[in-house]
Amino acid sequence: MRLWWIIKLIKSRSIMKPLRPFLLAICLFTMCLPPSAREARATGGEAVVIPAGSGRITVRVSGLRNSDGSLSVGLFNAKKGFPGKFDKALKTVTVPAAGAEPVAHFDQVPWGTYAVAVRHDENGNGKLDANFLGMPKEGVGTSNNPRTSFGPPSFEDASFVLEQAELEMTIRLKYL
């Protein structure tokens, strides 16, 4: 049914006369592909199939320079707002910056692709303080602890896949 409609559309447009054979070949080719070939592809080209379920993410924070203030830990499921806009995070947890390695937990997280961002709010003002160049004065970190030469890491560099009941990670804070 869809193929018939596409062929009719191609025939009705006189501007497309020189392109008709190519368009028809593309339509036939895509209609003959198996459904798995039309799925979303990961950067490596393989299909990403994530089973249904949920898990718990445990985040340990290392590298604190002091125990002042608190740590904001944000769980992001998209690059929008990552890593600095915690109001765009899927979930946010605030824990005291006490002890050698403070721990934050995210429970009942549906399986999928996520990234975690951490900021150390040393003075307790609820935001990340920065200098006149925009570089953070307080500690920051992201999942996978990616190395960056300039600017914050991308969502892709910090992302990971949750596909198990328990996932534990350690994020090392950086003070610039």
Secondary structure, DSSP 8 states (H G I E B T S, - for coil): -HHHHHHHHHHH-GGGGGGHHHHHHHHHHHHHS-GGGGS-B-TTS-B----S-EEEEEEEEE--S---SEEEEEEESSSTTTTT-GGGSSEEEEEE--SSS-EEEEEEEESEEEEEEEEEETT-SSS--B-TTS-BSS-EEETT----SSS---HHHH-EEE-SSEEEEEEE-B--
